[in-house]
Amino acid sequence: MISIREQEYGLDVALFNEFTLGDFKLLEQALLKRAEEHGKPDVLLDLSGLKDFTLDMALEEVRFMRAHENTFGRFAIVRNDVWINLAAHISGLLTHTHAEYFDSVEEAQAWLLRPVAV
């Protein structure tokens, strides 16, 4: 299950239980829409409620991020599970997005609200 909310910096995305291909398609649409409207949005991706993900979703995520790696700004990833942490790290290695990892949503939001150093 997925929850997507617009924020001043871009999007807050929270995932619960299993992350499926259908959920990722909703995320793709929201990311591309926000990028069209506001340039390179930053994204807070809260994986703390995520229990599992499907293989087809993981493959689509890599494909999408490689095709759009210059479309988005920073990714703040909140995680608390070792396997989800590993999957997020591997995904980051396969793309060139700038991601930071956090233990809480509050820390992630504070990082996204700080100006980007040039």
Buried (B, 14 or more C-beta within 10 A) or exposed (E): EBEBEBBEBBBBBBBBEEBBBEBBBBBBEBBBEBBEEBEEBBBBBBBBBBEEBBEEBBEBBBEBBEEBEEBBBBBBBBBBBEEBBEBBEEBBEEBEBEBEBBEEBEBBBEBBEEEEEE
